[in-house]
């Protein structure tokens, strides 16, 4: 874990090197937990209260807002935006350029294709498969899959 990540301080994103004593202290102060087996690429922006579990892979230029939880063995590809209070359950994949707005839940073993938009509060059930360039809005009020 030795990549440059960005943390929000005084309403600005500031760079920090993962693995340094200074960064460890700031992560602790901001209640950010990153498992030692997580692989985080350069340029990832991480909000307060984020939890990144074991064997998670996060590619370049991802923005993770406040209180997001990314569960074990999930993969977040480059240029993804995860809105505040979003949960990505284990073994899920979110492909390049996708945007998940606030409070989205992605069920276990789900796949979200490239450049997909998932609206605020949408719940995707276990093993959901969402194609590329798809938009799902909260006002559709449905769950995809079962066993969230």
Secondary structure, 3 states (H helix, E strand, C coil): CCCEEEEEECCEEEEEECCCHHHHHHHHHCCCEECCCCEECCCEEECCCCEECCCCEECCCCEECCCCEECCCCEECCCCEECCCCEECCCCEECCCCEECCCCEECCCCEECCCCEECCCCEECECCEECCCCEECHHHCCCECECC
